[in-house]
Amino acid sequence: MARALLNLEPVVTLVLFSALAVAFGVVVYVLVGRLQAAQRKLHAEKFRGITLERQSVSLRRQVDQIEADQRSLIRFLKDFPHAAHELHKERRVRRIPGLLLAFVHRTLEPGGVLVLVRRRAVDADPSREHRLVVAAAAPKGSAVALGAEITLGHGPIGFAAEVQRVMDRRDFESQPPEVRAALKSQSFSGFVPDIVAPMVSGEETLGAIAVRGLKRHAVDPKDILRVIAQTGALALVSLERLTEMTATANVDGLTHAFNKRFVMQRLAEEIRRAQDENRSLAVFLFDIDHFKHYNDRNGHVAGDQVLRQLSRLVQENVRQDSLFGRFGGEEFVLILPGADKEKGLAAAENLRRLIAEHPFEFAADQPLGRVSVSGGVAACPDDATESSGLLRSADEALYAAKHAGRNRVLASVARYLGAEAQEPVEPVDFQVSDEPEAPSLLRGEEAATRRLERDTHDPDETTPLGSIRAVK
């Protein structure tokens, strides 16, 4: 028995050690598993921390962008009433594009802005109404110059204006390949717009606003630019309607130029504005040469037609901020705000040449072989600082032009106060006429006494305003 027990002892020991080995292996396995699980958990926590940090950075960026867009939107909402008020109170069409450009720049802060307006059709160039002209641009020194034109349907700007849709680059890129190729080839050089918003009233395109170099916005800048463009269109339409209503009372019925009453009122206002802003103003006073001869030979119906054609010709060839009016009979006046005497002379000479070259009916039967005008130019403050003195100076130069041979423009030269014996300075001939000169110009006291005595005749009558004149 004892021997049997001794024989079993090694077996028990082996079993015990085997059990211990198995137990140890199990413990090691469990420990390794737990260690690996802990490592995985630690790795997961690290990954989650990195992910959370990235998410936190992304969220911070989104919050910053939202706050920036919110500030931009608040700035737009605060600025909109003021900008709309400025646009709708403006009475000069030429200033509206500049106001729109400033509004866009304050709101969207783009790298570049163009404001374009639609040309008006004229008899000499009916296709003008199919073109947009750059009326305002930013920044200064932009690749696209003021006055640059693009045809409706050409380039991204012309295309968006023609289809009357607010469009961005994705919209342009979604067009058919042939359209995309045409848009690229016909666009302004150096200006690729991010967004184009047409200014539309009813079914008519009045202009367009184009921007490039936009910052990233959560709020769609297309919506903001759409509102600005619509506001600009409303301002243009309102001003046009106001102008039409005002014109009913202030326009001469025959020639559709402003009447004498309105011209005198505006001349006084423009002189005050020129003095307040320390800038110059020029006046061009002119009348038709030998107009009585034309009426006597061809009849008053033909004479009225000449007056209408001449008025239209002048209005189609002067700046929009100029003021053109009929003073009575065959006499007209052109007010040029901001122009000094030299620029006034250049504008006057251009009109004289256009009128002399125009094929008026029966023009060959006139004494000069054409329908022509003679005129005088005076400037504020060089010649006078009030309307009556300015017109008197221009009228004296007009008389001198008549005596110098007609079909010419003369400038009045400022007189200097001094001795009573000093003669008035002789007007200067700006243009060398093709016609032979008369023997002499008005000089001295003769020029001083030949001043226009304005009467109160209705401007629609054909009776000359200066009925005391001996020279026509």
URJO-V665326 format. One record per residue. N is the residue number from 1. SS is DSSP state (hx for helix, st for strand, lp for the rest). PSI is psi in radians with two decimals (NA if undefined). Layout:
n:N ss:SS psi:PSI
n:N ss:SS psi:PSI
This chain:
n:1 ss:lp psi:-0.85
n:2 ss:hx psi:-0.67
n:3 ss:hx psi:-0.61
n:4 ss:hx psi:-0.70
n:5 ss:hx psi:-0.66
n:6 ss:hx psi:-0.58
n:7 ss:hx psi:-0.46
n:8 ss:hx psi:-0.33
n:9 ss:hx psi:-0.76
n:10 ss:hx psi:-0.59
n:11 ss:hx psi:-0.78
n:12 ss:hx psi:-0.74
n:13 ss:hx psi:-0.75
n:14 ss:hx psi:-0.75
n:15 ss:hx psi:-0.70
n:16 ss:hx psi:-0.80
n:17 ss:hx psi:-0.61
n:18 ss:hx psi:-0.74
n:19 ss:hx psi:-0.73
n:20 ss:hx psi:-0.69
n:21 ss:hx psi:-0.74
n:22 ss:hx psi:-0.78
n:23 ss:hx psi:-0.73
n:24 ss:hx psi:-0.71
n:25 ss:hx psi:-0.73
n:26 ss:hx psi:-0.76
n:27 ss:hx psi:-0.79
n:28 ss:hx psi:-0.76
n:29 ss:hx psi:-0.78
n:30 ss:hx psi:-0.75
n:31 ss:hx psi:-0.76
n:32 ss:hx psi:-0.73
n:33 ss:hx psi:-0.76
n:34 ss:hx psi:-0.69
n:35 ss:hx psi:-0.78
n:36 ss:hx psi:-0.71
n:37 ss:hx psi:-0.72
n:38 ss:hx psi:-0.70
n:39 ss:hx psi:-0.74
n:40 ss:hx psi:-0.73
n:41 ss:hx psi:-0.74
n:42 ss:hx psi:-0.77
n:43 ss:hx psi:-0.74
n:44 ss:hx psi:-0.70
n:45 ss:hx psi:-0.72
n:46 ss:hx psi:-0.78
n:47 ss:hx psi:-0.73
n:48 ss:hx psi:-0.65
n:49 ss:hx psi:-0.75
n:50 ss:hx psi:-0.76
n:51 ss:hx psi:-0.78
n:52 ss:hx psi:-0.67
n:53 ss:hx psi:-0.75
n:54 ss:hx psi:-0.75
n:55 ss:hx psi:-0.67
n:56 ss:hx psi:-0.75
n:57 ss:hx psi:-0.77
n:58 ss:hx psi:-0.73
n:59 ss:hx psi:-0.70
n:60 ss:hx psi:-0.73
n:61 ss:hx psi:-0.76
n:62 ss:hx psi:-0.73
n:63 ss:hx psi:-0.75
n:64 ss:hx psi:-0.75
n:65 ss:hx psi:-0.74
n:66 ss:hx psi:-0.72
n:67 ss:hx psi:-0.70
n:68 ss:hx psi:-0.76
n:69 ss:hx psi:-0.63
n:70 ss:hx psi:-0.75
n:71 ss:hx psi:-0.72
n:72 ss:hx psi:-0.75
n:73 ss:hx psi:-0.74
n:74 ss:hx psi:-0.73
n:75 ss:hx psi:-0.72
n:76 ss:hx psi:-0.79
n:77 ss:hx psi:-0.61
n:78 ss:hx psi:-0.66
n:79 ss:hx psi:-0.46
n:80 ss:hx psi:-0.86
n:81 ss:hx psi:-0.73
n:82 ss:hx psi:-0.80
n:83 ss:hx psi:-0.74
n:84 ss:hx psi:-0.70
n:85 ss:hx psi:-0.78
n:86 ss:hx psi:-0.72
n:87 ss:hx psi:-0.77
n:88 ss:hx psi:-0.30
n:89 ss:hx psi:-0.22
n:90 ss:lp psi:2.36
n:91 ss:lp psi:0.11
n:92 ss:lp psi:2.07
n:93 ss:hx psi:-0.64
n:94 ss:hx psi:-0.35
n:95 ss:hx psi:-0.30
n:96 ss:hx psi:-0.77
n:97 ss:hx psi:-0.68
n:98 ss:hx psi:-0.67
n:99 ss:hx psi:-0.72
n:100 ss:hx psi:-0.74
n:101 ss:hx psi:-0.79
n:102 ss:hx psi:-0.68
n:103 ss:hx psi:-0.82
n:104 ss:hx psi:-0.75
n:105 ss:hx psi:-0.72
n:106 ss:hx psi:-0.63
n:107 ss:hx psi:-0.86
n:108 ss:hx psi:-0.30
n:109 ss:lp psi:0.91
n:110 ss:lp psi:2.94
n:111 ss:lp psi:-0.42
n:112 ss:st psi:2.57
n:113 ss:st psi:2.42
n:114 ss:st psi:2.34
n:115 ss:st psi:2.10
n:116 ss:st psi:2.55
n:117 ss:st psi:2.74
n:118 ss:st psi:2.39
n:119 ss:lp psi:2.70
n:120 ss:lp psi:2.48
n:121 ss:lp psi:2.46
n:122 ss:st psi:2.77
n:123 ss:lp psi:-0.68
n:124 ss:lp psi:-0.41
n:125 ss:st psi:1.36
n:126 ss:hx psi:-0.42
n:127 ss:hx psi:-0.11
n:128 ss:hx psi:-0.56
n:129 ss:hx psi:-0.16
n:130 ss:hx psi:0.19
n:131 ss:st psi:2.56
n:132 ss:st psi:2.42
n:133 ss:st psi:2.45
n:134 ss:st psi:2.00
n:135 ss:st psi:-0.33
n:136 ss:st psi:2.50
n:137 ss:st psi:2.56
n:138 ss:st psi:2.58
n:139 ss:lp psi:3.10
n:140 ss:lp psi:2.51
n:141 ss:lp psi:0.42
n:142 ss:lp psi:2.67
n:143 ss:lp psi:-0.42
n:144 ss:lp psi:2.08
n:145 ss:lp psi:2.68
n:146 ss:lp psi:2.43
n:147 ss:lp psi:-0.18
n:148 ss:lp psi:2.52
n:149 ss:st psi:2.67
n:150 ss:st psi:2.47
n:151 ss:st psi:2.51
n:152 ss:lp psi:2.31
n:153 ss:lp psi:-0.22
n:154 ss:lp psi:2.36
n:155 ss:hx psi:2.96
n:156 ss:hx psi:-0.69
n:157 ss:hx psi:-0.87
n:158 ss:hx psi:-0.60
n:159 ss:hx psi:-0.87
n:160 ss:hx psi:-0.65
n:161 ss:hx psi:-0.65
n:162 ss:hx psi:-0.75
n:163 ss:hx psi:-0.14
n:164 ss:lp psi:0.84
n:165 ss:lp psi:2.49
n:166 ss:lp psi:2.13
n:167 ss:st psi:2.50
n:168 ss:st psi:-3.02
n:169 ss:hx psi:-0.65
n:170 ss:hx psi:-0.64
n:171 ss:hx psi:-0.72
n:172 ss:hx psi:-0.70
n:173 ss:hx psi:-0.33
n:174 ss:lp psi:-0.05
n:175 ss:lp psi:2.82
n:176 ss:lp psi:2.68
n:177 ss:hx psi:-0.74
n:178 ss:hx psi:-0.58
n:179 ss:hx psi:-0.75
n:180 ss:hx psi:-0.74
n:181 ss:hx psi:-0.72
n:182 ss:hx psi:-0.69
n:183 ss:hx psi:-0.71
n:184 ss:hx psi:-0.68
n:185 ss:hx psi:-0.37
n:186 ss:lp psi:0.11
n:187 ss:lp psi:2.90
n:188 ss:lp psi:2.37
n:189 ss:lp psi:2.26
n:190 ss:lp psi:0.07
n:191 ss:lp psi:1.81
n:192 ss:lp psi:1.88
n:193 ss:lp psi:2.50
n:194 ss:lp psi:-0.67
n:195 ss:st psi:2.47
n:196 ss:st psi:2.22
n:197 ss:st psi:1.96
n:198 ss:st psi:2.59
n:199 ss:st psi:1.98
n:200 ss:st psi:2.39
n:201 ss:st psi:2.03
n:202 ss:lp psi:-2.07
n:203 ss:lp psi:0.18
n:204 ss:st psi:2.30
n:205 ss:st psi:2.15
n:206 ss:st psi:-0.35
n:207 ss:st psi:-2.84
n:208 ss:st psi:2.70
n:209 ss:st psi:2.23
n:210 ss:st psi:2.40
n:211 ss:st psi:2.66
n:212 ss:st psi:2.90
n:213 ss:lp psi:0.68
n:214 ss:lp psi:2.52
n:215 ss:lp psi:2.81
n:216 ss:lp psi:2.26
n:217 ss:lp psi:2.38
n:218 ss:lp psi:-0.66
n:219 ss:lp psi:2.26
n:220 ss:lp psi:2.01
n:221 ss:hx psi:-0.32
n:222 ss:hx psi:-0.68
n:223 ss:hx psi:-0.74
n:224 ss:hx psi:-0.79
n:225 ss:hx psi:-0.58
n:226 ss:hx psi:-0.78
n:227 ss:hx psi:-0.76
n:228 ss:hx psi:-0.76
n:229 ss:hx psi:-0.73
n:230 ss:hx psi:-0.68
n:231 ss:hx psi:-0.73
n:232 ss:hx psi:-0.71
n:233 ss:hx psi:-0.74
n:234 ss:hx psi:-0.70
n:235 ss:hx psi:-0.75
n:236 ss:hx psi:-0.75
n:237 ss:hx psi:-0.75
n:238 ss:hx psi:-0.75
n:239 ss:hx psi:-0.67
n:240 ss:hx psi:-0.75
n:241 ss:hx psi:-0.70
n:242 ss:hx psi:-0.70
n:243 ss:hx psi:-0.72
n:244 ss:hx psi:-0.73
n:245 ss:hx psi:-0.75
n:246 ss:hx psi:-0.65
n:247 ss:hx psi:-0.53
n:248 ss:hx psi:-0.67
n:249 ss:hx psi:-0.39
n:250 ss:hx psi:0.04
n:251 ss:st psi:2.45
n:252 ss:lp psi:2.27
n:253 ss:lp psi:-0.56
n:254 ss:lp psi:-0.87
n:255 ss:lp psi:-0.21
n:256 ss:lp psi:0.34
n:257 ss:lp psi:2.87
n:258 ss:st psi:2.60
n:259 ss:lp psi:3.01
n:260 ss:hx psi:-0.76
n:261 ss:hx psi:-0.81
n:262 ss:hx psi:-0.69
n:263 ss:hx psi:-0.76
n:264 ss:hx psi:-0.70
n:265 ss:hx psi:-0.82
n:266 ss:hx psi:-0.58
n:267 ss:hx psi:-0.77
n:268 ss:hx psi:-0.71
n:269 ss:hx psi:-0.75
n:270 ss:hx psi:-0.61
n:271 ss:hx psi:-0.76
n:272 ss:hx psi:-0.74
n:273 ss:hx psi:-0.73
n:274 ss:hx psi:-0.69
n:275 ss:hx psi:-0.69
n:276 ss:hx psi:-0.64
n:277 ss:lp psi:0.08
n:278 ss:lp psi:0.87
n:279 ss:lp psi:2.99
n:280 ss:lp psi:2.99
n:281 ss:st psi:2.38
n:282 ss:st psi:2.61
n:283 ss:st psi:2.30
n:284 ss:st psi:1.95
n:285 ss:st psi:2.22
n:286 ss:st psi:2.79
n:287 ss:st psi:2.97
n:288 ss:st psi:2.30
n:289 ss:lp psi:2.36
n:290 ss:lp psi:0.70
n:291 ss:hx psi:-0.58
n:292 ss:hx psi:-0.70
n:293 ss:hx psi:-0.73
n:294 ss:hx psi:-0.79
n:295 ss:hx psi:-0.76
n:296 ss:hx psi:-0.62
n:297 ss:hx psi:-0.65
n:298 ss:hx psi:-0.17
n:299 ss:lp psi:2.77
n:300 ss:hx psi:-0.45
n:301 ss:hx psi:-0.80
n:302 ss:hx psi:-0.65
n:303 ss:hx psi:-0.73
n:304 ss:hx psi:-0.64
n:305 ss:hx psi:-0.68
n:306 ss:hx psi:-0.75
n:307 ss:hx psi:-0.73
n:308 ss:hx psi:-0.78
n:309 ss:hx psi:-0.72
n:310 ss:hx psi:-0.76
n:311 ss:hx psi:-0.77
n:312 ss:hx psi:-0.71
n:313 ss:hx psi:-0.74
n:314 ss:hx psi:-0.82
n:315 ss:hx psi:-0.49
n:316 ss:lp psi:-0.14
n:317 ss:lp psi:0.40
n:318 ss:lp psi:2.82
n:319 ss:lp psi:2.72
n:320 ss:lp psi:-0.49
n:321 ss:lp psi:-0.01
n:322 ss:lp psi:2.77
n:323 ss:st psi:2.04
n:324 ss:st psi:2.29
n:325 ss:st psi:2.80
n:326 ss:st psi:2.16
n:327 ss:st psi:-0.25
n:328 ss:st psi:2.55
n:329 ss:lp psi:-2.21
n:330 ss:lp psi:0.32
n:331 ss:st psi:2.38
n:332 ss:st psi:2.82
n:333 ss:st psi:2.48
n:334 ss:st psi:2.14
n:335 ss:st psi:2.26
n:336 ss:st psi:1.55
n:337 ss:st psi:2.41
n:338 ss:lp psi:-0.09
n:339 ss:lp psi:2.33
n:340 ss:lp psi:-3.06
n:341 ss:hx psi:-0.66
n:342 ss:hx psi:-0.79
n:343 ss:hx psi:-0.63
n:344 ss:hx psi:-0.71
n:345 ss:hx psi:-0.71
n:346 ss:hx psi:-0.76
n:347 ss:hx psi:-0.72
n:348 ss:hx psi:-0.74
n:349 ss:hx psi:-0.67
n:350 ss:hx psi:-0.77
n:351 ss:hx psi:-0.72
n:352 ss:hx psi:-0.75
n:353 ss:hx psi:-0.77
n:354 ss:hx psi:-0.74
n:355 ss:hx psi:-0.76
n:356 ss:hx psi:-0.52
n:357 ss:hx psi:-0.16
n:358 ss:lp psi:2.40
n:359 ss:lp psi:1.21
n:360 ss:lp psi:2.60
n:361 ss:lp psi:2.43
n:362 ss:lp psi:0.28
n:363 ss:hx psi:-0.60
n:364 ss:hx psi:-0.34
n:365 ss:hx psi:-0.08
n:366 ss:lp psi:2.72
n:367 ss:lp psi:-0.56
n:368 ss:lp psi:0.04
n:369 ss:lp psi:0.22
n:370 ss:lp psi:2.84
n:371 ss:lp psi:2.11
n:372 ss:lp psi:2.98
n:373 ss:st psi:2.72
n:374 ss:st psi:2.48
n:375 ss:st psi:2.90
n:376 ss:st psi:2.56
n:377 ss:st psi:2.32
n:378 ss:st psi:2.73
n:379 ss:st psi:2.60
n:380 ss:st psi:2.25
n:381 ss:lp psi:0.13
n:382 ss:lp psi:-0.78
n:383 ss:lp psi:-0.53
n:384 ss:lp psi:2.81
n:385 ss:lp psi:0.25
n:386 ss:lp psi:2.75
n:387 ss:hx psi:-0.77
n:388 ss:hx psi:-0.71
n:389 ss:hx psi:-0.64
n:390 ss:hx psi:-0.78
n:391 ss:hx psi:-0.62
n:392 ss:hx psi:-0.73
n:393 ss:hx psi:-0.75
n:394 ss:hx psi:-0.64
n:395 ss:hx psi:-0.66
n:396 ss:hx psi:-0.68
n:397 ss:hx psi:-0.61
n:398 ss:hx psi:-0.78
n:399 ss:hx psi:-0.71
n:400 ss:hx psi:-0.64
n:401 ss:hx psi:-0.67
n:402 ss:hx psi:-0.83
n:403 ss:hx psi:-0.31
n:404 ss:lp psi:-0.02
n:405 ss:lp psi:-0.01
n:406 ss:lp psi:3.07
n:407 ss:lp psi:0.90
n:408 ss:lp psi:2.92
n:409 ss:st psi:2.27
n:410 ss:st psi:2.63
n:411 ss:st psi:2.39
n:412 ss:lp psi:2.41
n:413 ss:lp psi:2.36
n:414 ss:lp psi:2.43
n:415 ss:lp psi:2.66
n:416 ss:lp psi:2.35
n:417 ss:lp psi:2.39
n:418 ss:lp psi:-2.49
n:419 ss:lp psi:2.61
n:420 ss:lp psi:-0.45
n:421 ss:lp psi:-0.15
n:422 ss:lp psi:2.28
n:423 ss:lp psi:2.70
n:424 ss:lp psi:2.55
n:425 ss:lp psi:2.37
n:426 ss:lp psi:2.36
n:427 ss:lp psi:2.64
n:428 ss:st psi:2.31
n:429 ss:st psi:2.08
n:430 ss:lp psi:-0.52
n:431 ss:lp psi:2.41
n:432 ss:lp psi:1.95
n:433 ss:lp psi:2.71
n:434 ss:lp psi:-0.30
n:435 ss:lp psi:2.64
n:436 ss:lp psi:2.46
n:437 ss:lp psi:2.63
n:438 ss:lp psi:2.87
n:439 ss:lp psi:-0.58
n:440 ss:lp psi:2.81
n:441 ss:lp psi:2.84
n:442 ss:lp psi:2.40
n:443 ss:lp psi:2.78
n:444 ss:hx psi:-2.37
n:445 ss:hx psi:-0.49
n:446 ss:hx psi:-0.75
n:447 ss:hx psi:-0.64
n:448 ss:hx psi:-0.52
n:449 ss:hx psi:-0.31
n:450 ss:lp psi:1.38
n:451 ss:lp psi:2.59
n:452 ss:lp psi:2.21
n:453 ss:lp psi:1.73
n:454 ss:lp psi:2.25
n:455 ss:lp psi:-3.03
n:456 ss:lp psi:0.51
n:457 ss:lp psi:2.63
n:458 ss:lp psi:2.23
n:459 ss:lp psi:-0.38
n:460 ss:lp psi:-0.29
n:461 ss:lp psi:2.74
n:462 ss:lp psi:0.03
n:463 ss:lp psi:2.23
n:464 ss:lp psi:2.47
n:465 ss:lp psi:-0.79
n:466 ss:lp psi:1.35
n:467 ss:lp psi:-0.25
n:468 ss:lp psi:-0.09
n:469 ss:lp psi:2.45
n:470 ss:lp psi:-0.29
n:471 ss:lp psi:2.23
n:472 ss:lp psi:NA
